[in-house]
Amino acid sequence: EKFFILIHGTDTIHLTAEFFDELFDDIVIVITGAMKPFEIDKVEASLNLGMAIGFANGVEDYDVYICMNGFTEPWDKIKKNTKFGKFQLVR
């Protein structure tokens, strides 16, 4: 299984995810980060990275995913809600 995990800032995470989605169709890409810097909240960043690694090891569908706030979804199904300071599912 081929996968790649990228740690990324949350403000432009969707731009990178969309770019990767256009380039790759034969790999699992999981992009993650944290709403609060690692120096401020080590738990959130560590949890997101651990979830991303576990998800990448188990998923079978090649796609670009975002892993944030307890969700790991295709990049176009999860968005940053700046008003509430968290990522939410988009249906």
Order of alpha helices (4+ residues) and beta strands (2+ residues): beta-alpha-beta-alpha-beta-beta-beta-beta
